[in-house]
Amino acid sequence: MVKVPMGLDYSYSQPSASEEYGGYTADSGYSETEDLIRQDQAEIDTQRAAVQYPPQPEVEFGFPQTCY
């Protein structure tokens, strides 16, 4: 029996985007899930842009003069 060091008895590789691995199937174009994610992200971005912060009070010696 040949002893192989742990972790060296398997080899892994990333699949390529070729026809052999199904890279050019009907699923590779439009994805409903990705479309929903894009819509949600756009909605989050517009909500985030709408936030208006009040003007900061004048600061003296690094501390705000008004407490909240």
PDB file of N, CA, C and O in Angstrom:
ATOM      1  N   MET A   1       0.839  -1.193   0.000  1.00  0.00           N
ATOM      2  CA  MET A   1       0.000   0.000   0.000  1.00  0.00           C
ATOM      3  C   MET A   1       0.878   1.249   0.000  1.00  0.00           C
ATOM      4  O   MET A   1       1.825   1.350   0.780  1.00  0.00           O
ATOM      5  N   VAL A   2       0.564   2.184  -0.866  1.00  0.00           N
ATOM      6  CA  VAL A   2       1.322   3.422  -0.971  1.00  0.00           C
ATOM      7  C   VAL A   2       0.679   4.451  -0.063  1.00  0.00           C
ATOM      8  O   VAL A   2      -0.529   4.680  -0.131  1.00  0.00           O
ATOM      9  N   LYS A   3       1.482   5.072   0.789  1.00  0.00           N
ATOM     10  CA  LYS A   3       0.952   6.116   1.677  1.00  0.00           C
ATOM     11  C   LYS A   3       1.045   7.458   0.967  1.00  0.00           C
ATOM     12  O   LYS A   3       2.113   7.869   0.513  1.00  0.00           O
ATOM     13  N   VAL A   4      -0.084   8.121   0.884  1.00  0.00           N
ATOM     14  CA  VAL A   4      -0.143   9.445   0.272  1.00  0.00           C
ATOM     15  C   VAL A   4      -0.376  10.439   1.395  1.00  0.00           C
ATOM     16  O   VAL A   4      -1.281  10.244   2.207  1.00  0.00           O
ATOM     17  N   PRO A   5       0.425  11.510   1.463  1.00  0.00           N
ATOM     18  CA  PRO A   5       0.205  12.506   2.520  1.00  0.00           C
ATOM     19  C   PRO A   5      -1.218  13.053   2.469  1.00  0.00           C
ATOM     20  O   PRO A   5      -1.806  13.197   1.397  1.00  0.00           O
ATOM     21  N   MET A   6      -1.755  13.350   3.636  1.00  0.00           N
ATOM     22  CA  MET A   6      -3.125  13.842   3.719  1.00  0.00           C
ATOM     23  C   MET A   6      -3.300  15.110   2.887  1.00  0.00           C
ATOM     24  O   MET A   6      -2.469  16.018   2.924  1.00  0.00           O
ATOM     25  N   GLY A   7      -4.382  15.148   2.149  1.00  0.00           N
ATOM     26  CA  GLY A   7      -4.689  16.317   1.345  1.00  0.00           C
ATOM     27  C   GLY A   7      -4.101  16.274  -0.052  1.00  0.00           C
ATOM     28  O   GLY A   7      -4.427  17.118  -0.886  1.00  0.00           O
ATOM     29  N   LEU A   8      -3.239  15.301  -0.320  1.00  0.00           N
ATOM     30  CA  LEU A   8      -2.614  15.233  -1.637  1.00  0.00           C
ATOM     31  C   LEU A   8      -3.163  14.091  -2.479  1.00  0.00           C
ATOM     32  O   LEU A   8      -2.645  13.832  -3.565  1.00  0.00           O
ATOM     33  N   ASP A   9      -4.207  13.396  -2.004  1.00  0.00           N
ATOM     34  CA  ASP A   9      -4.731  12.271  -2.754  1.00  0.00           C
ATOM     35  C   ASP A   9      -5.883  12.659  -3.681  1.00  0.00           C
ATOM     36  O   ASP A   9      -6.437  11.797  -4.362  1.00  0.00           O
ATOM     37  N   TYR A  10      -6.250  13.936  -3.718  1.00  0.00           N
ATOM     38  CA  TYR A  10      -7.298  14.410  -4.607  1.00  0.00           C
ATOM     39  C   TYR A  10      -6.792  15.622  -5.367  1.00  0.00           C
ATOM     40  O   TYR A  10      -5.969  16.387  -4.864  1.00  0.00           O
ATOM     41  N   SER A  11      -7.288  15.789  -6.576  1.00  0.00           N
ATOM     42  CA  SER A  11      -6.964  17.010  -7.312  1.00  0.00           C
ATOM     43  C   SER A  11      -8.267  17.643  -7.770  1.00  0.00           C
ATOM     44  O   SER A  11      -9.191  16.948  -8.191  1.00  0.00           O
ATOM     45  N   TYR A  12      -8.334  18.932  -7.688  1.00  0.00           N
ATOM     46  CA  TYR A  12      -9.527  19.679  -8.052  1.00  0.00           C
ATOM     47  C   TYR A  12      -9.165  20.714  -9.098  1.00  0.00           C
ATOM     48  O   TYR A  12      -8.056  21.248  -9.109  1.00  0.00           O
ATOM     49  N   SER A  13     -10.123  20.989  -9.984  1.00  0.00           N
ATOM     50  CA  SER A  13      -9.923  22.055 -10.956  1.00  0.00           C
ATOM     51  C   SER A  13     -11.254  22.746 -11.188  1.00  0.00           C
ATOM     52  O   SER A  13     -12.318  22.156 -11.003  1.00  0.00           O
ATOM     53  N   GLN A  14     -11.179  23.990 -11.590  1.00  0.00           N
ATOM     54  CA  GLN A  14     -12.379  24.768 -11.867  1.00  0.00           C
ATOM     55  C   GLN A  14     -12.929  24.357 -13.229  1.00  0.00           C
ATOM     56  O   GLN A  14     -12.163  24.205 -14.180  1.00  0.00           O
ATOM     57  N   PRO A  15     -14.241  24.176 -13.338  1.00  0.00           N
ATOM     58  CA  PRO A  15     -14.801  23.855 -14.650  1.00  0.00           C
ATOM     59  C   PRO A  15     -14.704  25.059 -15.580  1.00  0.00           C
ATOM     60  O   PRO A  15     -14.786  26.207 -15.143  1.00  0.00           O
ATOM     61  N   SER A  16     -14.530  24.785 -16.841  1.00  0.00           N
ATOM     62  CA  SER A  16     -14.449  25.880 -17.804  1.00  0.00           C
ATOM     63  C   SER A  16     -15.842  26.195 -18.318  1.00  0.00           C
ATOM     64  O   SER A  16     -16.772  25.413 -18.118  1.00  0.00           O
ATOM     65  N   ALA A  17     -15.988  27.312 -18.966  1.00  0.00           N
ATOM     66  CA  ALA A  17     -17.276  27.728 -19.509  1.00  0.00           C
ATOM     67  C   ALA A  17     -17.394  27.246 -20.952  1.00  0.00           C
ATOM     68  O   ALA A  17     -17.669  28.037 -21.854  1.00  0.00           O
ATOM     69  N   SER A  18     -17.190  25.973 -21.164  1.00  0.00           N
ATOM     70  CA  SER A  18     -17.292  25.427 -22.512  1.00  0.00           C
ATOM     71  C   SER A  18     -18.572  24.606 -22.626  1.00  0.00           C
ATOM     72  O   SER A  18     -19.258  24.356 -21.635  1.00  0.00           O
ATOM     73  N   GLU A  19     -18.879  24.193 -23.855  1.00  0.00           N
ATOM     74  CA  GLU A  19     -20.081  23.386 -24.064  1.00  0.00           C
ATOM     75  C   GLU A  19     -19.993  22.068 -23.312  1.00  0.00           C
ATOM     76  O   GLU A  19     -21.011  21.513 -22.900  1.00  0.00           O
ATOM     77  N   GLU A  20     -18.782  21.572 -23.133  1.00  0.00           N
ATOM     78  CA  GLU A  20     -18.581  20.303 -22.436  1.00  0.00           C
ATOM     79  C   GLU A  20     -19.157  20.355 -21.017  1.00  0.00           C
ATOM     80  O   GLU A  20     -19.653  19.347 -20.513  1.00  0.00           O
ATOM     81  N   TYR A  21     -19.094  21.515 -20.379  1.00  0.00           N
ATOM     82  CA  TYR A  21     -19.586  21.670 -19.014  1.00  0.00           C
ATOM     83  C   TYR A  21     -20.922  22.404 -18.960  1.00  0.00           C
ATOM     84  O   TYR A  21     -21.382  22.757 -17.874  1.00  0.00           O
ATOM     85  N   GLY A  22     -21.546  22.639 -20.098  1.00  0.00           N
ATOM     86  CA  GLY A  22     -22.832  23.308 -20.093  1.00  0.00           C
ATOM     87  C   GLY A  22     -22.738  24.809 -19.946  1.00  0.00           C
ATOM     88  O   GLY A  22     -23.668  25.436 -19.440  1.00  0.00           O
ATOM     89  N   GLY A  23     -21.637  25.399 -20.375  1.00  0.00           N
ATOM     90  CA  GLY A  23     -21.457  26.832 -20.225  1.00  0.00           C
ATOM     91  C   GLY A  23     -22.312  27.661 -21.154  1.00  0.00           C
ATOM     92  O   GLY A  23     -22.551  28.839 -20.890  1.00  0.00           O
ATOM     93  N   TYR A  24     -22.780  27.063 -22.246  1.00  0.00           N
ATOM     94  CA  TYR A  24     -23.563  27.813 -23.219  1.00  0.00           C
ATOM     95  C   TYR A  24     -24.990  27.279 -23.297  1.00  0.00           C
ATOM     96  O   TYR A  24     -25.523  27.085 -24.390  1.00  0.00           O
ATOM     97  N   THR A  25     -25.594  27.047 -22.167  1.00  0.00           N
ATOM     98  CA  THR A  25     -26.964  26.545 -22.142  1.00  0.00           C
ATOM     99  C   THR A  25     -27.930  27.715 -22.076  1.00  0.00           C
ATOM    100  O   THR A  25     -27.513  28.871 -22.013  1.00  0.00           O
ATOM    101  N   ALA A  26     -29.217  27.412 -22.091  1.00  0.00           N
ATOM    102  CA  ALA A  26     -30.235  28.461 -22.020  1.00  0.00           C
ATOM    103  C   ALA A  26     -30.175  29.189 -20.684  1.00  0.00           C
ATOM    104  O   ALA A  26     -30.568  30.353 -20.595  1.00  0.00           O
ATOM    105  N   ASP A  27     -29.687  28.515 -19.644  1.00  0.00           N
ATOM    106  CA  ASP A  27     -29.627  29.129 -18.316  1.00  0.00           C
ATOM    107  C   ASP A  27     -28.508  30.147 -18.179  1.00  0.00           C
ATOM    108  O   ASP A  27     -28.505  30.930 -17.229  1.00  0.00           O
ATOM    109  N   SER A  28     -27.556  30.155 -19.106  1.00  0.00           N
ATOM    110  CA  SER A  28     -26.399  31.030 -18.942  1.00  0.00           C
ATOM    111  C   SER A  28     -26.701  32.483 -19.284  1.00  0.00           C
ATOM    112  O   SER A  28     -25.885  33.357 -18.992  1.00  0.00           O
ATOM    113  N   GLY A  29     -27.854  32.769 -19.898  1.00  0.00           N
ATOM    114  CA  GLY A  29     -28.184  34.141 -20.265  1.00  0.00           C
ATOM    115  C   GLY A  29     -28.963  34.836 -19.179  1.00  0.00           C
ATOM    116  O   GLY A  29     -28.385  35.374 -18.234  1.00  0.00           O
ATOM    117  N   TYR A  30     -30.277  34.827 -19.311  1.00  0.00           N
ATOM    118  CA  TYR A  30     -31.150  35.525 -18.370  1.00  0.00           C
ATOM    119  C   TYR A  30     -31.347  34.682 -17.123  1.00  0.00           C
ATOM    120  O   TYR A  30     -31.610  33.483 -17.220  1.00  0.00           O
ATOM    121  N   SER A  31     -31.224  35.283 -15.977  1.00  0.00           N
ATOM    122  CA  SER A  31     -31.468  34.602 -14.714  1.00  0.00           C
ATOM    123  C   SER A  31     -32.481  35.415 -13.926  1.00  0.00           C
ATOM    124  O   SER A  31     -32.235  36.579 -13.611  1.00  0.00           O
ATOM    125  N   GLU A  32     -33.618  34.809 -13.606  1.00  0.00           N
ATOM    126  CA  GLU A  32     -34.654  35.522 -12.855  1.00  0.00           C
ATOM    127  C   GLU A  32     -34.136  35.933 -11.478  1.00  0.00           C
ATOM    128  O   GLU A  32     -34.429  37.027 -10.996  1.00  0.00           O
ATOM    129  N   THR A  33     -33.366  35.047 -10.852  1.00  0.00           N
ATOM    130  CA  THR A  33     -32.830  35.357  -9.527  1.00  0.00           C
ATOM    131  C   THR A  33     -31.900  36.557  -9.589  1.00  0.00           C
ATOM    132  O   THR A  33     -31.997  37.464  -8.763  1.00  0.00           O
ATOM    133  N   GLU A  34     -30.990  36.566 -10.574  1.00  0.00           N
ATOM    134  CA  GLU A  34     -30.070  37.698 -10.697  1.00  0.00           C
ATOM    135  C   GLU A  34     -30.823  38.983 -11.021  1.00  0.00           C
ATOM    136  O   GLU A  34     -30.440  40.061 -10.565  1.00  0.00           O
ATOM    137  N   ASP A  35     -31.889  38.873 -11.805  1.00  0.00           N
ATOM    138  CA  ASP A  35     -32.695  40.049 -12.127  1.00  0.00           C
ATOM    139  C   ASP A  35     -33.367  40.593 -10.870  1.00  0.00           C
ATOM    140  O   ASP A  35     -33.399  41.805 -10.660  1.00  0.00           O
ATOM    141  N   LEU A  36     -33.904  39.705 -10.031  1.00  0.00           N
ATOM    142  CA  LEU A  36     -34.528  40.142  -8.776  1.00  0.00           C
ATOM    143  C   LEU A  36     -33.504  40.786  -7.847  1.00  0.00           C
ATOM    144  O   LEU A  36     -33.807  41.766  -7.167  1.00  0.00           O
ATOM    145  N   ILE A  37     -32.299  40.237  -7.818  1.00  0.00           N
ATOM    146  CA  ILE A  37     -31.234  40.815  -6.991  1.00  0.00           C
ATOM    147  C   ILE A  37     -30.901  42.216  -7.487  1.00  0.00           C
ATOM    148  O   ILE A  37     -30.734  43.133  -6.682  1.00  0.00           O
ATOM    149  N   ARG A  38     -30.801  42.394  -8.817  1.00  0.00           N
ATOM    150  CA  ARG A  38     -30.512  43.723  -9.371  1.00  0.00           C
ATOM    151  C   ARG A  38     -31.617  44.714  -9.029  1.00  0.00           C
ATOM    152  O   ARG A  38     -31.336  45.868  -8.706  1.00  0.00           O
ATOM    153  N   GLN A  39     -32.880  44.271  -9.099  1.00  0.00           N
ATOM    154  CA  GLN A  39     -33.994  45.161  -8.766  1.00  0.00           C
ATOM    155  C   GLN A  39     -33.945  45.561  -7.294  1.00  0.00           C
ATOM    156  O   GLN A  39     -34.138  46.729  -6.955  1.00  0.00           O
ATOM    157  N   ASP A  40     -33.687  44.590  -6.424  1.00  0.00           N
ATOM    158  CA  ASP A  40     -33.600  44.896  -4.994  1.00  0.00           C
ATOM    159  C   ASP A  40     -32.452  45.851  -4.708  1.00  0.00           C
ATOM    160  O   ASP A  40     -32.595  46.776  -3.909  1.00  0.00           O
ATOM    161  N   GLN A  41     -31.310  45.631  -5.360  1.00  0.00           N
ATOM    162  CA  GLN A  41     -30.151  46.490  -5.133  1.00  0.00           C
ATOM    163  C   GLN A  41     -30.431  47.908  -5.608  1.00  0.00           C
ATOM    164  O   GLN A  41     -30.019  48.868  -4.956  1.00  0.00           O
ATOM    165  N   ALA A  42     -31.125  48.057  -6.733  1.00  0.00           N
ATOM    166  CA  ALA A  42     -31.473  49.393  -7.226  1.00  0.00           C
ATOM    167  C   ALA A  42     -32.414  50.087  -6.249  1.00  0.00           C
ATOM    168  O   ALA A  42     -32.288  51.288  -6.010  1.00  0.00           O
ATOM    169  N   GLU A  43     -33.358  49.336  -5.683  1.00  0.00           N
ATOM    170  CA  GLU A  43     -34.280  49.922  -4.705  1.00  0.00           C
ATOM    171  C   GLU A  43     -33.539  50.356  -3.443  1.00  0.00           C
ATOM    172  O   GLU A  43     -33.813  51.420  -2.888  1.00  0.00           O
ATOM    173  N   ILE A  44     -32.607  49.532  -2.999  1.00  0.00           N
ATOM    174  CA  ILE A  44     -31.811  49.883  -1.814  1.00  0.00           C
ATOM    175  C   ILE A  44     -30.987  51.131  -2.091  1.00  0.00           C
ATOM    176  O   ILE A  44     -30.893  52.017  -1.241  1.00  0.00           O
ATOM    177  N   ASP A  45     -30.388  51.205  -3.278  1.00  0.00           N
ATOM    178  CA  ASP A  45     -29.565  52.368  -3.624  1.00  0.00           C
ATOM    179  C   ASP A  45     -30.387  53.650  -3.637  1.00  0.00           C
ATOM    180  O   ASP A  45     -29.913  54.688  -3.176  1.00  0.00           O
ATOM    181  N   THR A  46     -31.616  53.596  -4.161  1.00  0.00           N
ATOM    182  CA  THR A  46     -32.437  54.810  -4.189  1.00  0.00           C
ATOM    183  C   THR A  46     -32.882  55.201  -2.787  1.00  0.00           C
ATOM    184  O   THR A  46     -32.970  56.390  -2.480  1.00  0.00           O
ATOM    185  N   GLN A  47     -33.163  54.228  -1.934  1.00  0.00           N
ATOM    186  CA  GLN A  47     -33.540  54.542  -0.555  1.00  0.00           C
ATOM    187  C   GLN A  47     -32.361  55.144   0.199  1.00  0.00           C
ATOM    188  O   GLN A  47     -32.526  56.076   0.986  1.00  0.00           O
ATOM    189  N   ARG A  48     -31.179  54.605  -0.048  1.00  0.00           N
ATOM    190  CA  ARG A  48     -29.988  55.095   0.637  1.00  0.00           C
ATOM    191  C   ARG A  48     -29.667  56.525   0.207  1.00  0.00           C
ATOM    192  O   ARG A  48     -29.232  57.336   1.025  1.00  0.00           O
ATOM    193  N   ALA A  49     -29.879  56.836  -1.066  1.00  0.00           N
ATOM    194  CA  ALA A  49     -29.587  58.175  -1.574  1.00  0.00           C
ATOM    195  C   ALA A  49     -30.575  59.202  -1.031  1.00  0.00           C
ATOM    196  O   ALA A  49     -30.259  60.392  -1.000  1.00  0.00           O
ATOM    197  N   ALA A  50     -31.767  58.773  -0.599  1.00  0.00           N
ATOM    198  CA  ALA A  50     -32.797  59.694  -0.133  1.00  0.00           C
ATOM    199  C   ALA A  50     -32.575  60.153   1.309  1.00  0.00           C
ATOM    200  O   ALA A  50     -33.280  61.046   1.778  1.00  0.00           O
ATOM    201  N   VAL A  51     -31.619  59.567   2.015  1.00  0.00           N
ATOM    202  CA  VAL A  51     -31.388  59.929   3.413  1.00  0.00           C
ATOM    203  C   VAL A  51     -30.787  61.326   3.483  1.00  0.00           C
ATOM    204  O   VAL A  51     -29.772  61.605   2.844  1.00  0.00           O
ATOM    205  N   GLN A  52     -31.414  62.199   4.262  1.00  0.00           N
ATOM    206  CA  GLN A  52     -30.908  63.554   4.459  1.00  0.00           C
ATOM    207  C   GLN A  52     -30.551  63.728   5.931  1.00  0.00           C
ATOM    208  O   GLN A  52     -31.404  63.578   6.807  1.00  0.00           O
ATOM    209  N   TYR A  53     -29.319  64.037   6.190  1.00  0.00           N
ATOM    210  CA  TYR A  53     -28.876  64.254   7.559  1.00  0.00           C
ATOM    211  C   TYR A  53     -28.982  65.737   7.896  1.00  0.00           C
ATOM    212  O   TYR A  53     -28.761  66.586   7.032  1.00  0.00           O
ATOM    213  N   PRO A  54     -29.320  66.055   9.147  1.00  0.00           N
ATOM    214  CA  PRO A  54     -29.391  67.466   9.527  1.00  0.00           C
ATOM    215  C   PRO A  54     -27.996  68.083   9.520  1.00  0.00           C
ATOM    216  O   PRO A  54     -27.003  67.371   9.673  1.00  0.00           O
ATOM    217  N   PRO A  55     -27.912  69.390   9.345  1.00  0.00           N
ATOM    218  CA  PRO A  55     -26.587  70.018   9.375  1.00  0.00           C
ATOM    219  C   PRO A  55     -25.956  69.829  10.752  1.00  0.00           C
ATOM    220  O   PRO A  55     -26.643  69.858  11.773  1.00  0.00           O
ATOM    221  N   GLN A  56     -24.667  69.640  10.764  1.00  0.00           N
ATOM    222  CA  GLN A  56     -23.954  69.421  12.021  1.00  0.00           C
ATOM    223  C   GLN A  56     -23.816  70.735  12.779  1.00  0.00           C
ATOM    224  O   GLN A  56     -23.570  71.779  12.175  1.00  0.00           O
ATOM    225  N   PRO A  57     -23.972  70.689  14.098  1.00  0.00           N
ATOM    226  CA  PRO A  57     -23.784  71.916  14.881  1.00  0.00           C
ATOM    227  C   PRO A  57     -22.323  72.364  14.810  1.00  0.00           C
ATOM    228  O   PRO A  57     -21.423  71.576  14.518  1.00  0.00           O
ATOM    229  N   GLU A  58     -22.125  73.619  15.079  1.00  0.00           N
ATOM    230  CA  GLU A  58     -20.748  74.101  15.072  1.00  0.00           C
ATOM    231  C   GLU A  58     -19.956  73.371  16.144  1.00  0.00           C
ATOM    232  O   GLU A  58     -20.457  73.096  17.234  1.00  0.00           O
ATOM    233  N   VAL A  59     -18.755  73.076  15.823  1.00  0.00           N
ATOM    234  CA  VAL A  59     -17.934  72.276  16.731  1.00  0.00           C
ATOM    235  C   VAL A  59     -16.843  73.159  17.317  1.00  0.00           C
ATOM    236  O   VAL A  59     -16.176  73.905  16.600  1.00  0.00           O
ATOM    237  N   GLU A  60     -16.673  73.063  18.627  1.00  0.00           N
ATOM    238  CA  GLU A  60     -15.605  73.789  19.304  1.00  0.00           C
ATOM    239  C   GLU A  60     -14.744  72.778  20.033  1.00  0.00           C
ATOM    240  O   GLU A  60     -15.252  72.006  20.847  1.00  0.00           O
ATOM    241  N   PHE A  61     -13.478  72.769  19.761  1.00  0.00           N
ATOM    242  CA  PHE A  61     -12.512  71.863  20.368  1.00  0.00           C
ATOM    243  C   PHE A  61     -12.860  70.390  20.095  1.00  0.00           C
ATOM    244  O   PHE A  61     -12.568  69.520  20.914  1.00  0.00           O
ATOM    245  N   GLY A  62     -13.479  70.120  18.950  1.00  0.00           N
ATOM    246  CA  GLY A  62     -13.761  68.742  18.576  1.00  0.00           C
ATOM    247  C   GLY A  62     -15.009  68.150  19.174  1.00  0.00           C
ATOM    248  O   GLY A  62     -15.301  66.981  18.920  1.00  0.00           O
ATOM    249  N   PHE A  63     -15.774  68.910  19.968  1.00  0.00           N
ATOM    250  CA  PHE A  63     -16.995  68.382  20.573  1.00  0.00           C
ATOM    251  C   PHE A  63     -18.189  69.207  20.123  1.00  0.00           C
ATOM    252  O   PHE A  63     -18.111  70.436  20.114  1.00  0.00           O
ATOM    253  N   PRO A  64     -19.297  68.564  19.748  1.00  0.00           N
ATOM    254  CA  PRO A  64     -20.488  69.328  19.378  1.00  0.00           C
ATOM    255  C   PRO A  64     -21.020  70.104  20.577  1.00  0.00           C
ATOM    256  O   PRO A  64     -20.969  69.621  21.708  1.00  0.00           O
ATOM    257  N   GLN A  65     -21.522  71.293  20.332  1.00  0.00           N
ATOM    258  CA  GLN A  65     -22.073  72.096  21.419  1.00  0.00           C
ATOM    259  C   GLN A  65     -23.493  71.658  21.756  1.00  0.00           C
ATOM    260  O   GLN A  65     -23.995  71.977  22.834  1.00  0.00           O
ATOM    261  N   THR A  66     -24.144  70.938  20.858  1.00  0.00           N
ATOM    262  CA  THR A  66     -25.507  70.473  21.085  1.00  0.00           C
ATOM    263  C   THR A  66     -25.495  68.970  21.289  1.00  0.00           C
ATOM    264  O   THR A  66     -24.896  68.240  20.501  1.00  0.00           O
ATOM    265  N   CYS A  67     -26.157  68.499  22.349  1.00  0.00           N
ATOM    266  CA  CYS A  67     -26.274  67.062  22.597  1.00  0.00           C
ATOM    267  C   CYS A  67     -27.582  66.562  22.010  1.00  0.00           C
ATOM    268  O   CYS A  67     -28.591  67.266  22.016  1.00  0.00           O
ATOM    269  N   TYR A  68     -27.550  65.344  21.505  1.00  0.00           N
ATOM    270  CA  TYR A  68     -28.754  64.755  20.920  1.00  0.00           C
ATOM    271  C   TYR A  68     -29.297  63.701  21.841  1.00  0.00           C
ATOM    272  O   TYR A  68     -30.314  63.078  21.536  1.00  0.00           O
TER     273      TYR A  68
END
